Amino acid sequence: MLNRIRLFVLVLLTVPGLVLAAAPDIRLKDMDGNDHHVSEFIGQGKWTIVVVWSADCPICRRDIYHMTFFHEEHRKTDATVLGLSIDGQAGRDKARAFVNDQSLNFPNLLGGPDDPGRLSGTTFIGTPTYYFFSPEGKFMTQRIGPVTQTQAEDLIRDLEKRRQKTSMK
């Protein structure tokens, strides 16, 4: 019975969002304290992966480099990455040090633990979490736990196929 519950939870977390709503245009600060609307980054004609991280997250520290490679390879063509630290304003120095230590080459915003759920419209479980948004800014799916560059590319390819089938109907 426990295995069935685990499988059910896993399926719920990995199935693309059934309600493909646009991301709310929430405001967050960057590492320098400047305000930004998330719409500056999401819905700009490219796929966007929002990686939710925390400076204290060992999995984030170990695996976030995959997103720097993904961003570098795709940012000029079809996809970008946006980081969202949940360290809050009180943890801004730790978050900024994390960005520098990890050589993150994509924009990073600073929020709190409630902001990922507000952004995606889903329940935020923990870090790292990856939210995938369509080029139009619609939330498509999430992945909880580490995601490699190849996994992100494969997932976007699958989501694009579904998106094209839906638009043909």
N, C-alpha and C positions, 0 to 999 in steps of 0.2 A: 504494500500500500504506500509506504514511504517513497519507493522508487517511482510510483505513478505520480505522486504529488510533485516530486522533483522534476520529472519529465514535463508535467503540465506547466510548472513555473518556467522551465527552460524554454518551452515552446512560446509561452506568452511574451517572454523577454526577447525572443529572436524573430518573431513574426513581424513583418513590416506593419507600421501603424495603419489601421483600417480607416481611420479618419485622417485624411491628408490635409490637415489645416496648415495655413501659413503660420510661420513663427510669429509670436507676438513681438511687437517692436519695443522691447524693453530697453531701458538705458542702463549702462554699466560704465564703470571707470576703467581706464587703462592703467598701466603700472605707474604712470606719471600723474595720475589723478584727473586726467581729462575725461569728460563725458563722451560716450559714444552710443548711438542707437545700434542695436544688433543688425538692423536692416542695412547698415553700411557694409556689412560683411556677408550676409545671407540674402539670397534671392537676387544676386547680381549677374545672373546668366551662367553661372558655373555651379557644379555640385559643391556643397560645403560640408566638411566634417567639423563638428564642434567637439573637441576633446575636453572633457571635464576632468580636472586634475586638482591635486592638493600638494603643497610642498612637502608634506609629511607622508605622502603615499609612496611606499617602497616599490610597488608595481609601476606607478607612474614614472618614478625615477629610473627604473630599469628599462622600461619599454617605450617611453615617449619619443625616443629618437626616430622610431619608424615614421612618425608623422612629419619629422623634418625632411626626411628623404621623399616622402609622398608629396609634401608641399613644394619642394624644390622641383620635382619632376613634372608636376601638373599645374602649378599656379598660373602659368602663362597660357594654358590651353583650356582645360576642362574642369578643374577642381581646385579648391583651396582648403586651408585648414584655419580654424579659429580656436584658440585656446581659451578656456574659461576656468580660472582658478577659483576655488570656493574658500580660499583663505580669508576673505573679507578684508576690509580696510585695515583692521588691526594687524593682519598678517601680510600687509603689502611688502614689507622689506624681505620677509622670507620668500614670498612669491617672486619678487624681482630677482632675488639670488638664485632661485630655481630656474627661472628663464635664462639667466646668464650662465649658470653651471651646465645646463642642458643644451646651450647654444640654440635655443628655439628660434627658428627663422620665420615664424608666422606670428600674426598679431595675437596678443593675449589680453583678455579683459579680466577684471577682478570683481567677483561677486561673493555671495554667501551661499549656504547650503540650500536655500529655497530657490535660488535663481535657475538652476538646471531644470527643475520641474516647470517653472514658469515659461522657460524657453521652449521646451519640447511638448508640454501638455501631458507628460507622463510622470509616473512616480520615480523620483530619483532614488537609486539604491546606494550608490557609493562610487568611489573613484578607483580606477579610471572608467569613465563612461564615454561612449562615442555616439553622437547624434548625427544622422545623415539627413541633409536637406537637399531637395531638388534644386535645379537651376532657378526655378520660380520662387524658391523660398519655402516650399512645403515640407513639413517634417515627414520623413519617410519611414525611418526605423532607428533603432538604437542597438548598441552592443555594449555589454557590461563586461569589463575585464580587458586584458591586453588585445590589441589589434595590430597586426603587421601591415606593412605597405601592401603586400600582395593580397592579403585578406580584404583590405579596404578597396583595392582596385577591383577585385572579384565581386564584392558586394555592390559597388556602384555599377558595374557592368550588368549585374542581375536586376538591379533597381531600374536602370535605364531601359532594359528590355520590357519590364512590366509597365513602365511609364509610357513607352511607345505603343504597346498593345492597348492600353487604356485610352490613349488619345485617338486611336484608330476607330474606336467604337462609336 
